[in-house]
Amino acid sequence: MGAQLRVYKQKISSAQTTKKITKAMELIAASRIQKAMARVKASSPFARAVTRAVSAVATHSNVDHPLTREPENIRRSAVVIFSSDRGLAGAFNSQILREGLEVAELLRSEGREPVFYLVGRKAVGYFQFRRIASAAEWTGDTDTPSFHTAEEISATLLEAFTRGGEAGGVDEIHLVFNRFVSMMTQEPESVRLLPLEIAEADDSEAGSTVYPLYEFEPDAETVLDAILPVYIQSRVFNALLQSSAAKQAATQKAMKSASDNADKLITDYTRLRNNARQAEITQQIAEIVGGADALSSSK
């Protein structure tokens, strides 16, 4: 009985230590998610302004630009998967990896070869373990993404897109990331980034949107050359920020669930320890009574 009591005490102590760690991680995630949400909110006005400018230029010009032209034959498609560098976030990474592989499988069924670009150590580790090749990788900047990382990703994607599928590049680009919906919901989302699809305005705003008449200086093609890369950078950076906010929310939810489970374990092991202690006391009393009866009967 004494050994059983020691086992239960060790398990209670271990569960209490685990609860301290998960509670601390929950509080850290709660503080970080506010900053992540603030960054997403702060980037929205710029993203909307760039989207409006691109929409206006594309609407009022008839330039056959490489970034807006639909290829006749799409051979290779880039799939950019945004994961995290750290774990302990529930199904955050598994659901985005599953979404990315489903997008790749859909592309294969359409006769297109998927080319993977990976963001985050979890995606890199997953692909390396399964020996799936990737064209480029970015790690170490998923918790608090910097715009420099978005510029690097955008430059790599634009260079591959400019080369085209026949020359070893890609003919289209898809972004796969977790979108932050609420503290309890993070939805995987896939978006075709290039060739350009302008679909940022809500349906309620689409009918009321009136673009001003533009005069392009020196010409519309030069304006598109300058503004479209900025548009791509803003979309990639927004995906990074959305993924970061979703990851912190997933971590907070997972750590809260872990803390609740630790509380349940502590309660269960405390009940078992009390039962074992009561059984030990009962056994000791029975031994004392039995010994006393044996002494009285021997007289």
C-alpha positions in Angstrom: 0.0 0.0 0.0 2.8 2.4 0.8 4.3 1.9 -2.6 0.9 2.6 -4.2 0.5 5.8 -2.3 4.0 7.0 -3.4 3.0 6.3 -7.0 -0.2 8.3 -6.8 1.7 11.2 -5.1 4.3 11.2 -7.9 1.5 11.3 -10.5 -0.3 14.1 -8.7 3.0 16.1 -8.5 3.7 15.5 -12.2 0.2 16.6 -13.2 0.6 19.8 -11.1 3.9 20.6 -12.7 2.4 20.0 -16.2 -0.5 22.3 -15.3 1.9 25.1 -14.3 3.7 24.8 -17.7 0.5 24.7 -19.8 -1.1 27.5 -17.8 2.0 29.7 -18.4 2.0 28.9 -22.1 -1.7 29.7 -22.3 -1.1 33.1 -20.8 1.8 33.8 -23.1 -0.3 32.9 -26.1 -3.1 35.1 -24.9 -0.7 38.1 -24.7 0.8 37.4 -28.1 -2.5 37.0 -29.9 -3.5 40.5 -29.0 -0.3 41.8 -30.7 -0.9 39.5 -33.7 -4.5 40.6 -34.1 -3.4 44.2 -33.9 -0.8 43.7 -36.7 -3.5 42.1 -38.9 -5.8 45.0 -38.2 -3.1 47.6 -38.9 -2.1 46.0 -42.2 -5.6 45.9 -43.5 -5.9 49.6 -44.7 -2.7 49.3 -46.7 -3.8 46.0 -48.2 -7.2 47.5 -49.2 -5.6 50.6 -50.7 -3.2 48.5 -52.8 -6.0 46.2 -53.9 -8.1 49.2 -54.9 -5.2 50.6 -56.9 -4.5 47.3 -58.7 -8.3 46.8 -59.4 -8.5 50.3 -60.9 -5.4 49.9 -63.1 -6.6 46.4 -64.3 -10.1 47.7 -64.9 -9.2 50.8 -66.9 -6.4 49.4 -69.0 -6.3 46.7 -71.6 -2.6 45.9 -71.3 -1.6 42.2 -71.8 0.6 41.9 -68.7 2.3 38.6 -67.7 0.9 38.8 -64.2 -2.7 39.1 -65.3 -2.5 36.9 -68.4 -4.0 33.4 -68.1 -1.6 30.8 -69.5 -3.0 28.6 -72.3 -1.3 25.5 -70.8 -0.5 25.3 -67.1 2.3 22.8 -66.5 3.7 23.6 -63.0 1.9 25.1 -60.1 3.5 26.6 -57.0 1.9 25.6 -53.6 3.1 27.8 -50.7 2.3 26.2 -47.4 2.3 28.5 -44.3 2.9 26.4 -41.1 4.6 27.4 -37.8 8.0 27.0 -36.3 6.7 25.6 -33.0 4.2 22.9 -32.1 1.8 22.6 -29.1 -1.0 24.2 -31.2 -3.5 21.4 -31.6 -4.5 20.7 -35.2 -3.0 23.9 -36.5 -0.2 22.4 -38.5 -1.8 19.1 -39.3 -4.8 20.7 -40.9 -2.8 23.1 -43.0 -0.5 20.3 -44.2 -3.5 18.2 -45.1 -5.1 21.2 -47.0 -1.8 21.7 -48.9 -1.5 18.1 -49.9 -5.2 18.1 -51.0 -4.6 21.1 -53.2 -1.5 19.4 -54.7 -3.6 16.2 -55.4 -6.3 18.3 -57.1 -3.6 20.0 -59.3 -2.2 16.5 -60.2 -5.7 15.4 -61.2 -5.8 18.4 -63.6 -2.5 17.4 -65.2 -0.4 20.1 -63.3 2.8 19.3 -61.4 2.8 20.9 -57.9 5.9 22.6 -56.7 6.1 23.1 -52.9 7.3 26.2 -51.2 7.4 25.8 -47.4 7.1 28.4 -44.6 7.8 27.2 -41.0 9.8 24.3 -39.5 6.8 22.1 -39.0 6.1 21.9 -42.8 9.8 21.5 -43.5 10.2 18.7 -41.1 7.0 17.0 -42.4 8.2 17.1 -46.0 11.8 16.0 -45.1 10.5 13.0 -43.1 8.4 11.9 -46.0 11.2 12.7 -48.6 8.9 15.1 -50.5 11.0 17.6 -52.5 10.5 21.4 -52.0 11.7 24.3 -54.1 12.4 26.7 -51.2 12.0 27.0 -47.5 11.7 29.8 -44.9 11.9 29.2 -41.2 12.4 31.1 -37.9 10.0 34.0 -38.6 6.5 32.7 -38.1 5.7 33.9 -34.6 6.1 37.6 -35.3 6.5 37.8 -39.1 8.6 40.6 -40.6 7.9 42.3 -43.9 11.5 41.3 -45.0 10.4 37.7 -45.0 7.4 38.5 -47.1 9.7 40.3 -49.6 11.9 37.3 -49.9 9.0 34.9 -50.5 7.4 37.3 -53.0 10.7 37.8 -54.9 11.2 34.0 -55.1 7.7 33.4 -56.3 7.8 36.2 -58.8 11.1 35.0 -60.2 9.7 31.4 -60.7 6.5 32.8 -62.2 8.4 35.0 -64.6 10.5 32.0 -65.8 7.4 30.0 -66.5 6.8 26.2 -66.3 8.7 25.4 -69.5 11.9 26.9 -68.1 11.7 25.2 -64.7 9.6 27.9 -63.1 5.8 27.9 -62.4 2.7 28.9 -64.3 0.5 29.7 -61.3 0.8 30.3 -57.6 -1.4 29.1 -54.7 -1.2 30.2 -51.1 -2.3 27.8 -48.4 -2.6 29.2 -44.9 -4.8 29.2 -41.7 -7.1 32.2 -41.6 -7.9 33.7 -38.2 -11.7 33.7 -37.8 -12.1 33.9 -34.0 -10.4 32.8 -30.9 -12.0 29.3 -31.3 -11.9 29.0 -35.1 -9.0 28.9 -37.5 -9.9 27.8 -41.0 -7.4 26.5 -43.6 -7.7 28.5 -46.8 -6.2 28.2 -50.3 -6.0 31.2 -52.6 -4.7 31.4 -56.2 -2.3 34.4 -56.1 -1.1 34.4 -59.7 -2.3 34.8 -62.4 -3.9 37.7 -60.7 -7.5 37.3 -59.4 -8.9 40.4 -57.9 -11.6 39.4 -55.5 -11.0 41.4 -52.4 -14.1 43.5 -52.2 -17.2 42.2 -50.4 -20.4 41.6 -52.4 -22.1 44.4 -50.5 -19.2 46.8 -51.5 -18.8 45.6 -55.1 -21.9 47.3 -56.4 -21.1 50.6 -54.8 -17.4 50.7 -55.7 -16.6 53.4 -58.3 -13.0 53.7 -59.4 -11.8 57.1 -60.5 -10.6 57.7 -64.0 -6.8 57.3 -64.2 -4.2 58.7 -66.5 -1.1 56.4 -66.5 2.3 58.0 -66.6 4.4 57.0 -68.4 2.0 54.1 -69.4 -0.3 51.4 -67.9 2.2 48.6 -68.4 4.9 50.5 -66.4 2.4 51.2 -63.6 1.4 47.5 -63.5 5.1 46.5 -63.4 5.5 48.7 -60.3 2.3 48.1 -58.4 1.7 44.4 -58.9 4.8 43.2 -57.0 3.7 45.4 -54.1 0.3 43.8 -54.3 1.9 40.3 -54.2 4.0 41.3 -51.2 1.0 42.6 -49.3 -0.9 39.4 -50.0 2.0 37.2 -48.8 2.5 39.4 -45.7 -1.2 39.2 -44.9 -1.0 35.4 -45.2 1.9 35.4 -42.7 0.1 37.6 -40.3 -3.1 35.6 -40.5 -1.2 32.4 -39.9 0.6 33.9 -36.9 -2.6 35.1 -35.3 -4.3 31.7 -36.0 -1.3 29.9 -34.5 -1.4 31.9 -31.2 -5.2 31.3 -30.9 -4.7 27.6 -31.6 -1.9 27.4 -28.9 -4.1 29.2 -26.3 -7.0 26.8 -27.0 -4.7 23.7 -26.9 -3.0 24.8 -23.6 -6.3 25.6 -22.0 -7.5 22.1 -22.9 -4.3 20.6 -21.5 -4.7 22.6 -18.2 -8.3 21.3 -17.9 -7.1 17.7 -18.5 -4.4 18.2 -15.9 -7.0 19.3 -13.4 -9.0 16.2 -14.1 -6.0 14.0 -13.7 -5.2 15.7 -10.3 -8.8 15.1 -9.1 -8.8 11.4 -10.2 -5.4 10.6 -8.7 -6.3 12.4 -5.5 -9.4 10.3 -5.2 -7.3 7.1 -5.9 -4.7 8.2 -3.3 -7.4 8.8 -0.7 -8.9 5.4 -1.4 -5.5 3.7 -1.1 -4.8 5.5 2.1 -8.2 4.5 3.5 -7.6 0.9 2.5 -4.2 1.0 4.2 -5.7 2.4 7.4 -8.4 -0.3 7.4 -5.8 -3.0 6.9 -3.7 -1.7 9.8 -6.7 -1.6 12.1 -7.6 -5.1 11.0 -4.1 -6.3 11.8 -4.2 -4.6 15.2 -7.6 -6.1 16.1 -6.4 -9.5 14.8 -3.3 -9.4 16.9 -5.2 -8.4 20.0 -7.7 -11.2 19.5 -4.8 -13.6 19.1 -3.1 -12.4 22.3 -6.4 -12.6 24.3 -7.2 -16.1 23.1 -3.7 -17.4 24.0 -4.1 -16.5 27.6 
